[in-house]
Amino acid sequence: TSVDGVMLIQTVEGFANVGIEIKTQDNNINATAIASKYGTSIIKCKFGDSISKECIHNSSYRVQVLHHASVLNLPYMLFVVASATRVTYSVMCHG
């Protein structure tokens, strides 16, 4: 499996590794509307909940994110939607 990046974050429980998956914004969703709806730079969700399904709109992307987390034993994954010039929104998913 190949994540686009890995970072270390500090949580209330301590430090945790986070896998990063970046996807180019496509015309199948209104990414700007999703970003505006949640009004935060990083949207928080749990794998498989309604927020993750809305923000990680493509089922193959959701499978890919879950696969990365499972194979690499990562408690968190950051899914990033970006255009060629900027990040539109990011989703921090946890198990």
HELIX and SHEET records of a PDB file:
HELIX    1   1 ALA A   31  TYR A   38  1                                   8    
HELIX    2   2 SER A   50  CYS A   55  1                                   6    
HELIX    3   3 SER A   59  VAL A   71  1                                  13    
SHEET    1   A 5 GLY A   5  THR A  11  0                                        
SHEET    2   A 5 GLY A  14  THR A  24 -1                                        
SHEET    3   A 5 TYR A  76  ALA A  82  1                                        
SHEET    4   A 5 VAL A  87  HIS A  94 -1                                        
SHEET    5   A 5 ILE A  42  LYS A  46  1                                        
END                                                                             
